[in-house]
Every structure is written in C-alpha cells, then in structure tokens.
Amino acid sequence: MGFFKFIVISFLVLYIIRVIIRLIFPSVLRGMVNNMQEQARNQQAGQQPRRPEGSINIDYVPPRSKPKPKPGAADKLGEFVDYEEIK
C-alpha cells in the first residue's frame, strides 16, 4: 500500500510541476527576450550615425618622421677617394 501511495503522489507532483512550468516558463522567456531587445536598441542608439556610402573621413594622420641615421653608419661605408683615370 505504501508503494502505491508513493507512485500516486509522485505522479501528482510531477503533473503539478509540469503545469506550473507551462504557465511560468513562457512569461519568463518573454521577459528575457524583451530585455535582450532593449539592450540591442540601447547599443544601436549609442553608435555613431551612419555616413553615406562613398564618403571618406580621416580623423587623424600621424606625422611621418624620417628615420635618423645611426651614429657611425657613415664609418661603415668607408672613405670616399677621388681618383683620376690614367691612360
């Protein structure tokens, strides 16, 4: 008799949980979807406005500096010597 009582109570509890989940789960899911949509709208509003296609906008161009010669680089090339052609 105790086993039969356990089975009946188990089925009743599972049925009640199933009904509650069917009622509550859609509303919880709907709330999560609405929250995600609101976050997406906020992100979109925070972005910069779109420019028309083909327009170019350069905000910053870093200055170009010429590389400085290393000290002693001329020494490695050797010494320039004038010469005359002898016939």
SULGIHU-V385527 format. One record per residue. N is the residue number from 1. RES is the residue in three letters. OMEGA is omega in whole degrees, -180 to 180 (NA if undefined). BURIAL is # if it has 9 or more other ideal C-beta (glycine too) atoms within 8 Angstrom, else .. Layout:
n->N res->RES omega->OMEGA burial->BURIAL
n->N res->RES omega->OMEGA burial->BURIAL
This chain:
n->1 res->MET omega->-179 burial->.
n->2 res->GLY omega->-180 burial->.
n->3 res->PHE omega->179 burial->.
n->4 res->PHE omega->179 burial->.
n->5 res->LYS omega->179 burial->.
n->6 res->PHE omega->-179 burial->.
n->7 res->ILE omega->-179 burial->.
n->8 res->VAL omega->-180 burial->.
n->9 res->ILE omega->179 burial->.
n->10 res->SER omega->179 burial->.
n->11 res->PHE omega->179 burial->.
n->12 res->LEU omega->-180 burial->.
n->13 res->VAL omega->179 burial->.
n->14 res->LEU omega->178 burial->.
n->15 res->TYR omega->180 burial->.
n->16 res->ILE omega->179 burial->.
n->17 res->ILE omega->180 burial->.
n->18 res->ARG omega->179 burial->.
n->19 res->VAL omega->-180 burial->.
n->20 res->ILE omega->180 burial->.
n->21 res->ILE omega->178 burial->.
n->22 res->ARG omega->180 burial->.
n->23 res->LEU omega->-173 burial->.
n->24 res->ILE omega->-173 burial->.
n->25 res->PHE omega->179 burial->.
n->26 res->PRO omega->-180 burial->.
n->27 res->SER omega->177 burial->.
n->28 res->VAL omega->179 burial->.
n->29 res->LEU omega->179 burial->.
n->30 res->ARG omega->178 burial->.
n->31 res->GLY omega->179 burial->.
n->32 res->MET omega->180 burial->.
n->33 res->VAL omega->178 burial->.
n->34 res->ASN omega->179 burial->.
n->35 res->ASN omega->179 burial->.
n->36 res->MET omega->178 burial->.
n->37 res->GLN omega->179 burial->.
n->38 res->GLU omega->178 burial->.
n->39 res->GLN omega->179 burial->.
n->40 res->ALA omega->177 burial->.
n->41 res->ARG omega->180 burial->.
n->42 res->ASN omega->178 burial->.
n->43 res->GLN omega->-180 burial->.
n->44 res->GLN omega->-180 burial->.
n->45 res->ALA omega->-178 burial->.
n->46 res->GLY omega->-179 burial->.
n->47 res->GLN omega->178 burial->.
n->48 res->GLN omega->178 burial->.
n->49 res->PRO omega->-178 burial->.
n->50 res->ARG omega->176 burial->.
n->51 res->ARG omega->177 burial->.
n->52 res->PRO omega->-176 burial->.
n->53 res->GLU omega->178 burial->.
n->54 res->GLY omega->179 burial->.
n->55 res->SER omega->-179 burial->.
n->56 res->ILE omega->179 burial->.
n->57 res->ASN omega->179 burial->.
n->58 res->ILE omega->-177 burial->.
n->59 res->ASP omega->-174 burial->.
n->60 res->TYR omega->175 burial->.
n->61 res->VAL omega->-178 burial->.
n->62 res->PRO omega->179 burial->.
n->63 res->PRO omega->179 burial->.
n->64 res->ARG omega->177 burial->.
n->65 res->SER omega->179 burial->.
n->66 res->LYS omega->179 burial->.
n->67 res->PRO omega->-180 burial->.
n->68 res->LYS omega->178 burial->.
n->69 res->PRO omega->-180 burial->.
n->70 res->LYS omega->178 burial->.
n->71 res->PRO omega->180 burial->.
n->72 res->GLY omega->-180 burial->.
n->73 res->ALA omega->179 burial->.
n->74 res->ALA omega->180 burial->.
n->75 res->ASP omega->-178 burial->.
n->76 res->LYS omega->-178 burial->.
n->77 res->LEU omega->-179 burial->.
n->78 res->GLY omega->-176 burial->.
n->79 res->GLU omega->180 burial->.
n->80 res->PHE omega->-179 burial->.
n->81 res->VAL omega->175 burial->.
n->82 res->ASP omega->178 burial->.
n->83 res->TYR omega->177 burial->.
n->84 res->GLU omega->180 burial->.
n->85 res->GLU omega->-179 burial->.
n->86 res->ILE omega->-180 burial->.
n->87 res->LYS omega->NA burial->.
